[in-house]
Amino acid sequence: MTFVSVRQRQEFDRPEVSIIIPFLNEEATIHALFEGISATLGKYNKAFEIIFVNDGSIDRSEVVVRELMAEDHRVHLINLRRNFGKSAALSAGFAAARGGVIITMDADLQDDPAELPRFLDAIADGADVVAGWKQIRHDPVNKTLPSRLFNAAVNRTFGLGLHDHNCGFKAYRAETLAELNLYGELHRFIPALLFARGFSIAELPITHHPRRFGQSKFGAGRLIKGALDLMTVSLTTRYGARPLHLFGGAGLILAMGGFAILAYLTGLWLTGMGPIGERPLLMLGILLLLFGSQLVGIGLLGELLLARTIREQDKYAIRPDQRPALDRAIQENAV
């Protein structure tokens, strides 16, 4: 008789694919979505789990998921105490997922479960992240227009060429998410954040269905939030390890401009070309010099804080295929 330890049994039972579905008041769609996922992945012969994350629903969505849990052990539920937002819901799902490939989907049935094999094939072909592209969208203008502006801004900032950063249908290798820290509303920037860490990003055109039940939880107002979040992500990814380059660079430019203005006015005063105390240019020169000096000081403070808090994994990312060779080299040096 062969005995299997609890840990070995957990490894044996580990699913190949984890499907994470955040939901908020989607009781009319959850059961149909589960049936579609089960039918598709059943044909694909993949062991999977479905993790529903309840982001503060007040309808019967939780009851529907619990009924599915009673029928199928592959269904799991995470209940957030209130509506914390999609980033928090995804983060909770990522922490609970056990699959080697993790896929996120929206719960409104606009994402087609029949597309799942194509995402898995793209990951198998070598992509670290596969982002869905709703090539033909069935959404109102107040959603599509802000989305286009947002996509253009993110692509220009990060050097990406994705058509649809906001699409909730995405697939990831599990190791990519270990380097992801989601908070606020940064779920829109997941491909950009992972691209900044050196992971490969692929895009997959997908079928997008019209919404048949419920109402959209997003509108044009998210464009303002997206612009603010874009500044946050740009700062943390491009200058998170070198704050003085951003604040000090801008500060030096402003301070030099202020110094040049004050030098010019000083020259006028020394040559007797009239009083300078009432000139608006004097106030501008003083403001530029002071503000520029303050920015340089902020950059220096940022560098001091960074030197005390930065971790080794914040400085770089190592490709997985290079890790064994690196470990062997460290062991040989230790000997």
HELIX and SHEET records of a PDB file:
HELIX    1   1 VAL A    6  ASP A   13  1                                   8    
HELIX    2   2 ILE A   30  TYR A   44  1                                  15    
HELIX    3   3 SER A   61  GLU A   71  1                                  11    
HELIX    4   4 LYS A   86  ALA A   96  1                                  11    
HELIX    5   5 PRO A  113  GLU A  115  5                                   3    
HELIX    6   6 LEU A  116  ALA A  124  1                                   9    
HELIX    7   7 VAL A  141  PHE A  158  1                                  18    
HELIX    8   8 ALA A  174  LEU A  177  1                                   4    
HELIX    9   9 LEU A  186  PHE A  189  5                                   4    
HELIX   10  10 ILE A  190  ALA A  196  1                                   7    
HELIX   11  11 ARG A  222  ARG A  238  1                                  17    
HELIX   12  12 PRO A  243  LEU A  270  1                                  28    
HELIX   13  13 PRO A  280  THR A  309  1                                  30    
HELIX   14  14 GLU A  312  LYS A  315  1                                   4    
HELIX   15  15 PRO A  320  GLN A  322  5                                   3    
HELIX   16  16 ARG A  323  ALA A  334  1                                  12    
SHEET    1   A 7 VAL A  75  ASN A  79  0                                        
SHEET    2   A 7 PHE A  48  ASN A  54  1                                        
SHEET    3   A 7 VAL A  17  PHE A  23  1                                        
SHEET    4   A 7 VAL A 101  THR A 104  1                                        
SHEET    5   A 7 LYS A 170  ARG A 173 -1                                        
SHEET    6   A 7 VAL A 129  LYS A 134 -1                                        
SHEET    7   A 7 ILE A 201  ILE A 206  1                                        
END                                                                             
